[in-house]
Amino acid sequence: KLFLHILPQLNINHIPVPYLEDTPLGSIQASEACTACGDCVDVCPSQALNLKPFGQRFILEFQADCCTGCQQCVSSCPEQAIELLPSISLPSLLQQKARPLVMTQAHKLEFFMPTEQTIAIQFKGQKSKLDKPATMLVRHFTEKEQKIRAIKTLLKFWGIALLCVLIPIAHFILVPLFFIMGIMKAAKLLNKAEDGLHAEGDCPACEQHIQFNLDNNAELPQWLDCPKCSEAVELHHSS
C-alpha cells in the first residue's frame, strides 16, 4: 500500500477540527488498485485532493487541512482503493451525538477552529417558501468584539449628532437626542458583552433575513420563533 500523504504531528492547540462528527483526518492511504482516474478529485467539495505528476504516472496529493471528512472520495472510488486514516483521538466530549455546537466545544477544549460554521434551519408548519434547504451561518464572537461594536455604535450616533448641529433650530432637539441614544445603545451592547454565537440566514417560512444570538451552551436541535413572522423554526446540525 502507498501512503500518499501524512500530516505531521502538530501541537494539540493547532490541529484542525472538522465540522462533522468524524475523527480529525491525518492521512490518506490508497492501495495498489488505485488507477489515478480522478473521480475522487472531481467529487471532493473542499478540493482536498489533487492529481500530481509522479514520474510517468499520477498520484493523489492530499491536503489534510482542507478535508472535512465527508467520505465522498471513499464512496466514489470505483476500485475502492482509498482509505482515510485518523491522526489523533478526540475526547469523548466531541463524540457525543447530542452536544453543544461543535465550535463552542472546540473553543473550550482549546482546539483551533474556523470562526464560522453552517447549521440548518427548518420550518415544520406549511411547506417552506424557499426552493433550497434553508441554512444559517453561525459566527463565534468574543467579548472584545462586542465591546468594539459598542464603541462603533456610540461613535456613529455621536457623529449623527454633530451633523445635526448644521440644522437650524432643530439641532436643539436632535443633538441631545442622538447623543443620549448613542450612550443607551452602547450601554446595552456592553451589558451583553460576553462570548457567544451569532446565527443569521433566511427564514424558510417568510423568506426574510433573520438573526439570532445564541448562548455558548446552546444545544441543537433548538426551537425559536422567527422575529419577522413569529413562526416556530428549528435549528439543527447540517446533515
GUDRENVEX-251894 format. One line per 10 residues: number of its first residue (from 1); their letters; for each residue z, x, y of N, C-alpha, C. Coordinates in Angstrom, 1 decimal, decimal comma, always signed. Layout:
NUM	A	Z X Y Z X Y Z X Y ~ ... $
// end
This chain:
1	KLFLHILPQL	+0,0 +0,8 -1,2 +0,0 +0,0 +0,0 +0,0 +0,9 +1,3 ~ -0,6 +0,3 +2,3 -0,8 +1,1 +3,5 +0,1 +0,5 +4,6 ~ +1,0 +1,3 +5,2 +1,8 +0,9 +6,3 +0,9 +1,2 +7,6 ~ +0,6 +0,1 +8,3 -0,3 +0,2 +9,4 +0,5 +0,6 +10,7 ~ +1,7 +0,1 +10,8 +2,5 +0,4 +12,0 +4,0 +0,2 +11,7 ~ +4,8 +1,0 +12,2 +6,2 +0,9 +12,0 +6,9 +1,0 +13,4 ~ +7,6 +0,0 +13,8 +8,3 +0,0 +15,1 +9,5 +1,0 +15,0 ~ +9,5 +2,0 +16,0 +10,6 +2,9 +16,0 +12,0 +2,2 +16,2 ~ +13,0 +2,7 +15,6 +14,3 +2,0 +15,8 +14,8 +2,3 +17,2 ~ +15,1 +1,2 +17,9 +15,5 +1,3 +19,3 +16,9 +0,9 +19,4 $
11	NINHIPVPYL	+17,5 +1,1 +20,6 +18,8 +0,7 +20,9 +18,9 -0,8 +20,8 ~ +20,0 -1,4 +20,3 +20,1 -2,8 +20,0 +19,9 -3,6 +21,2 ~ +20,2 -3,1 +22,4 +20,0 -3,9 +23,6 +18,5 -4,0 +24,0 ~ +17,6 -3,3 +23,4 +16,3 -3,3 +23,8 +15,3 -3,8 +22,7 ~ +15,8 -4,4 +21,6 +15,0 -4,9 +20,6 +14,5 -6,3 +21,0 ~ +13,1 -6,5 +21,1 +12,6 -7,8 +21,5 +13,0 -8,9 +20,5 ~ +13,5 -10,0 +20,9 +13,8 -11,1 +20,1 +12,8 -12,2 +20,2 ~ +12,1 -12,6 +19,2 +11,1 -13,7 +19,3 +11,7 -15,0 +19,6 ~ +10,9 -16,0 +20,1 +11,4 -17,3 +20,3 +11,7 -18,1 +19,0 ~ +11,0 -17,8 +18,0 +11,1 -18,6 +16,8 +12,4 -18,1 +16,0 $
21	EDTPLGSIQA	+12,7 -18,8 +14,9 +13,9 -18,5 +14,2 +13,7 -17,4 +13,2 ~ +12,5 -16,8 +13,1 +12,2 -15,7 +12,2 +13,0 -14,5 +12,6 ~ +13,2 -13,6 +11,6 +13,9 -12,3 +12,0 +12,9 -11,5 +12,8 ~ +13,4 -10,7 +13,8 +12,5 -9,9 +14,6 +11,7 -9,0 +13,7 ~ +10,4 -8,8 +14,1 +9,5 -8,1 +13,3 +9,4 -6,6 +13,7 ~ +9,4 -5,7 +12,7 +9,3 -4,3 +13,0 +8,1 -3,6 +12,5 ~ +7,4 -4,2 +11,5 +6,2 -3,5 +10,9 +5,4 -4,5 +10,2 ~ +4,1 -4,1 +10,0 +3,2 -4,9 +9,2 +2,7 -4,1 +8,1 ~ +2,5 -4,7 +6,9 +2,1 -4,0 +5,7 +0,9 -4,7 +5,1 ~ -0,2 -4,0 +4,8 -1,3 -4,5 +4,2 -1,6 -3,8 +2,9 $
31	SEACTACGDC	-2,0 -4,6 +1,9 -2,3 -4,0 +0,6 -3,7 -3,4 +0,6 ~ -4,1 -2,8 -0,5 -5,5 -2,2 -0,6 -6,5 -3,3 -0,6 ~ -6,1 -4,6 -0,8 -7,1 -5,7 -0,8 -7,6 -6,0 +0,6 ~ -7,0 -5,4 +1,6 -7,5 -5,7 +3,0 -8,9 -5,2 +3,2 ~ -9,8 -6,0 +3,7 -11,2 -5,7 +3,9 -11,5 -5,5 +5,4 ~ -10,5 -5,6 +6,2 -10,7 -5,5 +7,7 -11,7 -6,5 +8,2 ~ -11,6 -7,7 +7,7 -12,6 -8,8 +8,1 -12,3 -9,3 +9,5 ~ -11,1 -9,1 +10,0 -10,8 -9,5 +11,4 -10,3 -10,9 +11,5 ~ -10,2 -11,7 +10,4 -9,7 -13,1 +10,6 -8,3 -13,2 +11,2 ~ -7,5 -12,3 +10,8 -6,1 -12,3 +11,4 -6,1 -11,9 +12,9 $
41	VDVCPSQALN	-7,0 -11,1 +13,3 -7,1 -10,7 +14,7 -7,6 -11,9 +15,5 ~ -8,5 -12,7 +15,0 -9,0 -13,9 +15,7 -8,0 -15,0 +15,8 ~ -7,1 -15,2 +14,8 -6,1 -16,3 +14,9 -4,8 -15,9 +15,6 ~ -4,6 -14,7 +15,8 -3,3 -14,2 +16,4 -3,2 -14,8 +17,9 ~ -2,3 -15,6 +18,2 -2,2 -16,2 +19,5 -1,7 -15,3 +20,6 ~ -1,0 -14,2 +20,2 -0,4 -13,3 +21,1 -1,1 -11,9 +21,2 ~ -2,3 -11,8 +20,5 -3,1 -10,6 +20,5 -2,2 -9,4 +20,0 ~ -1,4 -9,6 +19,0 -0,6 -8,5 +18,5 -1,4 -7,7 +17,5 ~ -2,5 -8,1 +17,0 -3,3 -7,4 +16,0 -4,7 -7,1 +16,6 ~ -5,1 -5,9 +16,3 -6,5 -5,4 +16,7 -7,0 -4,5 +15,7 $
51	LKPFGQRFIL	-8,4 -4,5 +15,5 -9,1 -3,6 +14,6 -9,3 -2,3 +15,3 ~ -8,9 -1,2 +14,6 -9,1 +0,1 +15,2 -9,9 +1,0 +14,3 ~ -10,9 +1,7 +14,8 -11,7 +2,7 +14,0 -10,8 +3,7 +13,4 ~ -11,0 +4,0 +12,1 -10,2 +5,0 +11,4 -11,2 +5,7 +10,4 ~ -11,7 +6,8 +10,9 -12,8 +7,4 +10,1 -14,0 +6,6 +10,0 ~ -14,5 +6,3 +8,8 -15,7 +5,5 +8,6 -15,3 +4,0 +8,3 ~ -14,1 +3,6 +8,6 -13,7 +2,2 +8,4 -12,8 +1,8 +9,5 ~ -12,3 +0,5 +9,4 -11,4 +0,0 +10,4 -10,1 -0,3 +9,8 ~ -9,0 -0,2 +10,5 -7,7 -0,6 +10,1 -7,1 -1,5 +11,2 ~ -6,0 -2,2 +10,8 -5,3 -3,0 +11,8 -4,3 -2,3 +12,6 $
61	EFQADCCTGC	-4,3 -2,5 +13,9 -3,3 -1,9 +14,8 -2,4 -3,0 +15,2 ~ -1,1 -2,8 +15,0 -0,1 -3,9 +15,2 +0,8 -3,5 +16,3 ~ +1,0 -4,5 +17,3 +1,9 -4,3 +18,4 +3,1 -5,2 +18,3 ~ +4,2 -4,6 +17,8 +5,3 -5,4 +17,4 +5,9 -6,2 +18,6 ~ +5,9 -5,6 +19,8 +6,5 -6,2 +21,0 +5,7 -7,5 +21,4 ~ +4,5 -7,7 +20,9 +3,7 -8,9 +21,3 +3,9 -10,0 +20,2 ~ +4,3 -9,6 +19,0 +4,4 -10,5 +17,9 +5,5 -11,6 +18,1 ~ +5,2 -12,9 +17,8 +6,1 -13,9 +17,9 +6,6 -14,4 +16,6 ~ +6,1 -13,8 +15,5 +6,5 -14,2 +14,2 +5,9 -15,6 +13,7 ~ +4,7 -16,0 +14,2 +4,2 -17,3 +13,9 +3,6 -17,3 +12,5 $
71	QQCVSSCPEQ	+3,3 -16,2 +11,9 +2,8 -16,0 +10,5 +1,4 -16,5 +10,3 ~ +0,7 -16,8 +11,4 -0,7 -17,2 +11,3 -1,6 -16,1 +10,7 ~ -1,3 -14,9 +10,9 -2,1 -13,8 +10,3 -2,0 -13,8 +8,8 ~ -0,7 -14,0 +8,4 -0,5 -14,0 +6,9 -1,2 -15,2 +6,2 ~ -1,1 -16,4 +6,8 -1,8 -17,5 +6,2 -3,3 -17,5 +6,3 ~ -3,8 -16,8 +7,3 -5,3 -16,8 +7,5 -6,0 -15,7 +6,7 ~ -5,3 -14,8 +6,1 -5,9 -13,7 +5,4 -6,5 -14,2 +4,1 ~ -7,8 -14,1 +4,0 -8,5 -14,6 +2,7 -8,1 -13,8 +1,5 ~ -7,6 -12,6 +1,6 -7,3 -11,7 +0,5 -5,7 -11,7 +0,3 ~ -5,0 -12,5 +1,1 -3,5 -12,5 +1,1 -3,0 -11,1 +1,0 $
81	AIELLPSISL	-3,5 -10,2 +1,9 -3,1 -8,8 +1,9 -2,1 -8,4 +2,9 ~ -1,7 -9,3 +3,8 -0,8 -9,0 +4,9 +0,6 -9,5 +4,6 ~ +1,5 -8,6 +5,0 +2,9 -9,0 +4,9 +3,7 -8,5 +6,1 ~ +4,5 -9,3 +6,7 +5,3 -8,9 +7,9 +6,7 -8,5 +7,4 ~ +7,1 -7,4 +7,9 +8,4 -6,8 +7,5 +9,4 -6,8 +8,6 ~ +10,7 -7,2 +8,4 +11,7 -7,2 +9,5 +12,2 -5,8 +9,7 ~ +12,7 -5,5 +10,9 +13,2 -4,2 +11,1 +14,8 -4,2 +11,2 ~ +15,3 -5,4 +11,5 +16,8 -5,5 +11,6 +17,2 -6,8 +11,1 ~ +18,5 -7,0 +10,9 +19,0 -8,3 +10,6 +19,9 -8,8 +11,8 ~ +19,6 -10,0 +12,2 +20,4 -10,5 +13,4 +21,7 -11,2 +12,9 $
91	PSLLQQKARP	+22,7 -11,3 +13,7 +23,9 -12,0 +13,4 +23,6 -13,4 +12,9 ~ +24,4 -14,0 +12,1 +24,2 -15,4 +11,6 +24,1 -16,4 +12,7 ~ +24,6 -16,1 +13,9 +24,5 -17,0 +15,0 +23,1 -17,4 +15,4 ~ +22,2 -16,4 +15,3 +20,8 -16,6 +15,6 +20,0 -17,3 +14,5 ~ +20,7 -17,4 +13,3 +20,0 -18,0 +12,2 +20,4 -19,5 +12,0 ~ +21,3 -20,0 +12,9 +21,7 -21,4 +12,8 +20,5 -22,3 +13,2 ~ +20,4 -23,4 +12,5 +19,3 -24,3 +12,9 +19,6 -25,1 +14,2 ~ +20,8 -25,7 +14,2 +21,2 -26,5 +15,4 +22,0 -25,5 +16,3 ~ +21,4 -24,9 +17,2 +22,0 -23,8 +18,0 +21,7 -24,0 +19,5 ~ +22,4 -23,4 +20,4 +22,0 -23,5 +21,8 +20,7 -22,8 +22,0 $
101	LVMTQAHKLE	+20,1 -22,9 +23,2 +18,8 -22,3 +23,5 +18,9 -20,8 +23,1 ~ +17,8 -20,4 +22,5 +17,7 -19,0 +22,0 +18,0 -18,0 +23,1 ~ +17,4 -18,3 +24,3 +17,5 -17,4 +25,4 +19,0 -17,2 +25,8 ~ +19,8 -18,3 +25,8 +21,2 -18,2 +26,1 +21,9 -17,3 +25,1 ~ +21,7 -17,6 +23,8 +22,3 -16,8 +22,8 +22,0 -15,3 +22,9 ~ +20,7 -15,0 +23,1 +20,3 -13,7 +23,2 +21,0 -13,0 +24,4 ~ +21,2 -13,7 +25,5 +21,8 -13,2 +26,7 +23,3 -12,8 +26,3 ~ +24,0 -13,7 +25,6 +25,4 -13,5 +25,3 +25,5 -12,3 +24,3 ~ +24,5 -12,2 +23,4 +24,6 -11,1 +22,4 +24,0 -9,8 +23,0 ~ +23,6 -9,8 +24,3 +23,1 -8,6 +25,0 +21,8 -8,1 +24,3 $
111	FFMPTEQTIA	+21,0 -9,0 +23,8 +19,6 -8,7 +23,4 +18,7 -8,8 +24,6 ~ +17,7 -8,0 +24,6 +16,7 -8,1 +25,7 +15,9 -9,4 +25,4 ~ +15,6 -10,2 +26,4 +14,9 -11,4 +26,2 +14,0 -11,7 +27,4 ~ +12,8 -12,3 +27,1 +12,0 -12,7 +28,3 +12,7 -13,7 +29,1 ~ +12,4 -13,8 +30,4 +13,1 -14,7 +31,3 +12,6 -16,2 +31,2 ~ +11,6 -16,4 +30,4 +11,0 -17,8 +30,3 +10,8 -18,1 +28,8 ~ +10,9 -19,4 +28,5 +10,5 -19,9 +27,2 +10,0 -21,4 +27,4 ~ +9,4 -21,9 +26,3 +8,9 -23,3 +26,4 +9,6 -24,1 +25,4 ~ +10,0 -25,3 +25,8 +10,6 -26,3 +24,9 +9,8 -27,6 +25,0 ~ +9,9 -28,5 +24,1 +9,2 -29,7 +24,1 +10,0 -30,8 +24,7 $
121	IQFKGQKSKL	+9,3 -31,8 +25,3 +9,9 -33,0 +25,9 +9,2 -34,2 +25,3 ~ +9,9 -35,1 +24,8 +9,4 -36,3 +24,0 +9,9 -37,6 +24,6 ~ +9,0 -38,6 +24,6 +9,3 -39,9 +25,1 +9,1 -40,9 +23,9 ~ +10,2 -41,5 +23,5 +10,1 -42,3 +22,2 +10,0 -43,8 +22,5 ~ +9,7 -44,2 +23,8 +9,6 -45,6 +24,1 +8,1 -46,0 +23,8 ~ +7,4 -46,4 +24,9 +6,0 -46,7 +24,7 +5,2 -45,4 +24,5 ~ +3,9 -45,6 +24,2 +3,1 -44,4 +24,0 +3,0 -43,5 +25,2 ~ +3,1 -42,2 +25,0 +3,1 -41,2 +26,0 +1,8 -41,3 +26,8 ~ +1,9 -41,2 +28,2 +0,7 -41,3 +29,0 -0,1 -39,9 +29,1 ~ +0,6 -38,9 +28,5 -0,1 -37,6 +28,6 -1,0 -37,4 +27,3 $
131	DKPATMLVRH	-2,1 -36,8 +27,5 -3,1 -36,6 +26,4 -2,5 -35,6 +25,4 ~ -1,9 -34,5 +25,9 -1,4 -33,4 +25,1 +0,2 -33,6 +25,0 ~ +0,8 -33,0 +23,9 +2,2 -33,0 +23,8 +2,8 -32,3 +25,0 ~ +3,8 -33,0 +25,6 +4,5 -32,5 +26,8 +5,4 -31,4 +26,5 ~ +5,4 -30,4 +27,4 +6,3 -29,3 +27,3 +7,0 -29,0 +28,6 ~ +8,1 -28,3 +28,6 +8,8 -27,9 +29,8 +9,0 -26,4 +29,7 ~ +8,9 -25,8 +30,9 +9,1 -24,3 +31,0 +10,6 -24,1 +31,4 ~ +11,3 -23,4 +30,6 +12,7 -23,1 +30,8 +12,9 -21,7 +31,3 ~ +13,5 -21,6 +32,5 +13,8 -20,2 +33,1 +15,3 -20,0 +33,2 ~ +15,7 -18,8 +32,8 +17,1 -18,5 +32,9 +17,3 -17,9 +34,3 $
141	FTEKEQKIRA	+18,2 -18,5 +35,1 +18,5 -18,0 +36,4 +20,0 -17,5 +36,5 ~ +20,2 -16,5 +37,3 +21,5 -15,8 +37,3 +22,3 -16,3 +38,6 ~ +23,6 -16,0 +38,6 +24,4 -16,3 +39,7 +23,9 -15,7 +41,0 ~ +23,4 -14,4 +40,9 +22,8 -13,7 +42,0 +21,6 -14,4 +42,6 ~ +20,7 -14,9 +41,7 +19,5 -15,6 +42,2 +19,9 -16,9 +42,9 ~ +20,9 -17,6 +42,4 +21,4 -18,8 +43,1 +21,9 -18,5 +44,5 ~ +22,6 -17,4 +44,7 +23,2 -17,0 +46,0 +22,0 -16,7 +46,9 ~ +21,0 -16,0 +46,4 +19,9 -15,6 +47,2 +19,1 -16,9 +47,7 ~ +19,0 -17,8 +46,8 +18,4 -19,1 +47,1 +19,1 -19,9 +48,2 ~ +20,5 -19,8 +48,1 +21,3 -20,4 +49,1 +21,1 -19,8 +50,5 $
151	IKTLLKFWGI	+21,0 -18,5 +50,5 +20,7 -17,8 +51,8 +19,4 -18,1 +52,4 ~ +18,3 -18,2 +51,5 +17,0 -18,6 +52,0 +17,0 -20,0 +52,5 ~ +17,7 -20,9 +51,9 +17,8 -22,3 +52,3 +18,4 -22,3 +53,7 ~ +19,5 -21,6 +53,9 +20,2 -21,5 +55,2 +19,2 -21,0 +56,3 ~ +18,5 -19,9 +56,0 +17,6 -19,3 +57,0 +16,5 -20,3 +57,3 ~ +16,0 -21,0 +56,3 +14,9 -22,0 +56,5 +15,3 -23,1 +57,5 ~ +16,5 -23,7 +57,3 +16,9 -24,7 +58,2 +17,3 -24,2 +59,6 ~ +17,8 -23,0 +59,7 +18,1 -22,4 +61,0 +16,8 -22,1 +61,7 ~ +15,8 -21,7 +61,0 +14,5 -21,4 +61,6 +13,9 -22,6 +62,2 ~ +14,0 -23,7 +61,5 +13,6 -25,0 +62,0 +14,3 -25,4 +63,2 $
161	ALLCVLIPIA	+15,7 -25,1 +63,2 +16,5 -25,4 +64,4 +16,0 -24,7 +65,6 ~ +15,7 -23,4 +65,4 +15,2 -22,6 +66,6 +13,9 -23,1 +67,1 ~ +13,0 -23,6 +66,2 +11,7 -24,2 +66,7 +11,9 -25,4 +67,5 ~ +13,0 -26,2 +67,1 +13,3 -27,4 +67,8 +13,7 -27,2 +69,2 ~ +14,1 -26,0 +69,6 +14,5 -25,7 +70,9 +13,4 -25,9 +71,9 ~ +12,1 -25,8 +71,4 +10,9 -26,0 +72,2 +10,6 -27,4 +72,5 ~ +11,3 -28,3 +71,8 +11,0 -29,8 +72,0 +12,0 -30,3 +73,1 ~ +11,4 -30,8 +74,2 +12,2 -31,2 +75,4 +13,1 -32,4 +75,0 ~ +14,3 -32,4 +75,5 +15,3 -33,5 +75,3 +15,7 -33,6 +73,8 ~ +14,8 -33,8 +72,9 +15,1 -34,0 +71,5 +15,9 -32,8 +70,9 $
171	HFILVPLFFI	+15,7 -31,6 +71,5 +16,4 -30,5 +70,9 +17,9 -30,6 +71,0 ~ +18,4 -31,4 +71,9 +19,9 -31,6 +71,9 +20,4 -32,2 +70,6 ~ +19,6 -33,0 +70,0 +20,0 -33,6 +68,7 +19,5 -32,8 +67,5 ~ +18,2 -32,4 +67,5 +17,6 -31,7 +66,4 +18,2 -30,4 +66,1 ~ +18,5 -29,6 +67,1 +19,1 -28,2 +66,8 +20,4 -28,3 +66,1 ~ +21,4 -29,0 +66,6 +22,7 -29,1 +65,8 +22,5 -29,7 +64,5 ~ +21,6 -30,7 +64,4 +21,3 -31,4 +63,1 +20,9 -30,5 +62,0 ~ +19,8 -29,7 +62,3 +19,3 -28,8 +61,3 +20,2 -27,6 +61,1 ~ +21,0 -27,2 +62,1 +22,0 -26,2 +62,0 +23,1 -26,6 +60,9 ~ +23,6 -27,8 +61,1 +24,6 -28,3 +60,2 +24,0 -28,6 +58,8 $
181	MGIMKAAKLL	+22,8 -29,1 +58,7 +22,2 -29,4 +57,4 +22,0 -28,1 +56,6 ~ +21,6 -27,0 +57,3 +21,4 -25,7 +56,6 +22,7 -25,2 +56,0 ~ +23,8 -25,4 +56,7 +25,1 -25,0 +56,2 +25,5 -25,8 +55,0 ~ +25,3 -27,1 +55,1 +25,7 -28,0 +54,0 +24,8 -27,8 +52,7 ~ +23,5 -27,6 +52,9 +22,7 -27,3 +51,7 +23,0 -26,0 +51,1 ~ +23,3 -24,9 +51,9 +23,6 -23,6 +51,4 +25,0 -23,7 +50,7 ~ +25,9 -24,4 +51,2 +27,2 -24,5 +50,6 +27,1 -25,2 +49,3 ~ +26,3 -26,2 +49,2 +26,1 -27,0 +47,9 +25,5 -26,1 +46,8 ~ +24,6 -25,2 +47,2 +24,0 -24,3 +46,2 +25,0 -23,2 +45,8 ~ +25,8 -22,7 +46,8 +26,8 -21,7 +46,5 +27,9 -22,3 +45,5 $
191	NKAEDGLHAE	+28,2 -23,5 +45,6 +29,2 -24,1 +44,7 +28,7 -24,2 +43,3 ~ +27,3 -24,2 +43,1 +26,8 -24,3 +41,8 +26,2 -22,9 +41,4 ~ +26,7 -21,8 +42,1 +26,1 -20,5 +41,8 +26,8 -19,9 +40,5 ~ +26,1 -20,2 +39,4 +26,5 -19,6 +38,1 +25,3 -19,5 +37,2 ~ +25,4 -18,7 +36,2 +24,3 -18,6 +35,3 +23,9 -19,9 +34,7 ~ +22,6 -20,2 +34,5 +22,2 -21,5 +33,9 +20,8 -21,4 +33,5 ~ +20,3 -22,6 +33,2 +18,9 -22,8 +32,7 +18,2 -23,8 +33,6 ~ +17,0 -23,5 +34,0 +16,2 -24,5 +34,8 +15,0 -24,9 +34,0 ~ +14,8 -26,1 +33,7 +13,6 -26,6 +33,0 +12,8 -27,5 +33,9 ~ +11,5 -27,3 +33,8 +10,6 -28,2 +34,6 +9,3 -28,4 +33,9 $
201	GDCPACEQHI	+8,7 -29,6 +34,1 +7,4 -29,9 +33,4 +7,0 -31,4 +33,8 ~ +6,1 -31,9 +33,1 +5,6 -33,3 +33,4 +6,3 -34,3 +32,5 ~ +6,8 -35,4 +33,0 +7,4 -36,4 +32,2 +6,3 -37,1 +31,4 ~ +6,5 -37,3 +30,1 +5,5 -37,9 +29,2 +5,4 -39,4 +29,4 ~ +6,4 -40,0 +30,1 +6,4 -41,4 +30,4 +5,7 -41,8 +31,6 ~ +6,0 -41,1 +32,7 +5,4 -41,4 +34,0 +4,4 -40,4 +34,6 ~ +4,2 -39,2 +33,9 +3,3 -38,2 +34,2 +3,7 -37,4 +35,5 ~ +4,9 -37,7 +36,0 +5,3 -37,0 +37,3 +6,0 -35,7 +36,9 ~ +5,9 -34,7 +37,8 +6,6 -33,5 +37,6 +8,1 -33,6 +37,8 ~ +8,9 -33,2 +36,8 +10,3 -33,3 +36,9 +11,0 -32,0 +36,6 $
211	QFNLDNNAEL	+12,3 -31,9 +37,0 +13,1 -30,7 +36,9 +14,5 -31,1 +36,4 ~ +15,0 -30,2 +35,5 +16,4 -30,4 +35,0 +17,1 -29,0 +35,1 ~ +18,4 -29,1 +35,5 +19,2 -27,9 +35,4 +20,1 -28,1 +34,2 ~ +20,0 -27,2 +33,2 +20,8 -27,2 +32,0 +21,9 -26,2 +32,0 ~ +23,0 -26,6 +31,4 +24,1 -25,7 +31,2 +23,8 -24,6 +30,2 ~ +24,4 -23,5 +30,4 +24,2 -22,3 +29,5 +24,5 -22,7 +28,0 ~ +25,4 -23,6 +27,8 +25,8 -24,0 +26,5 +25,1 -25,3 +26,0 ~ +24,1 -25,7 +26,7 +23,3 -26,9 +26,3 +22,7 -26,7 +24,9 ~ +22,8 -27,7 +24,1 +22,3 -27,6 +22,8 +21,1 -28,6 +22,7 ~ +20,1 -28,3 +22,0 +18,9 -29,1 +21,7 +19,0 -29,6 +20,3 $
221	PQWLDCPKCS	+18,5 -30,9 +20,0 +17,9 -31,8 +21,0 +18,9 -32,4 +21,9 ~ +18,4 -32,9 +23,1 +19,3 -33,5 +24,1 +18,5 -34,6 +24,8 ~ +19,2 -35,7 +25,0 +18,6 -36,8 +25,7 +18,9 -36,8 +27,2 ~ +17,9 -37,0 +28,1 +18,2 -37,0 +29,5 +17,3 -38,1 +30,1 ~ +17,7 -38,6 +31,3 +16,9 -39,7 +32,0 +16,0 -39,0 +33,0 ~ +14,7 -39,4 +33,0 +13,8 -38,9 +33,9 +14,2 -39,3 +35,3 ~ +14,3 -38,3 +36,3 +14,8 -38,7 +37,6 +13,8 -39,5 +38,4 ~ +12,5 -39,6 +37,9 +11,5 -40,3 +38,6 +11,3 -41,8 +38,1 ~ +11,3 -41,9 +36,8 +11,1 -43,3 +36,2 +12,3 -43,8 +35,5 ~ +13,3 -43,0 +35,3 +14,6 -43,4 +34,7 +14,4 -43,7 +33,2 $
231	EAVELHHSS	+13,2 -43,3 +32,6 +13,1 -43,4 +31,1 +13,8 -42,3 +30,4 ~ +14,3 -42,6 +29,2 +15,1 -41,6 +28,4 +14,1 -40,7 +27,7 ~ +14,2 -39,4 +27,9 +13,3 -38,4 +27,3 +14,2 -37,5 +26,5 ~ +13,6 -36,9 +25,5 +14,4 -36,0 +24,6 +13,8 -34,5 +24,7 ~ +14,7 -33,6 +25,0 +14,3 -32,2 +25,0 +14,6 -31,6 +23,6 ~ +13,7 -30,9 +23,0 +13,9 -30,3 +21,7 +13,1 -29,0 +21,6 ~ +13,4 -28,2 +20,6 +12,7 -26,9 +20,4 +11,3 -27,2 +20,1 ~ +10,4 -26,4 +20,6 +9,0 -26,5 +20,3 +8,8 -26,1 +18,8 ~ +8,0 -26,9 +18,1 +7,8 -26,5 +16,6 +6,8 -25,4 +16,5 $
// end
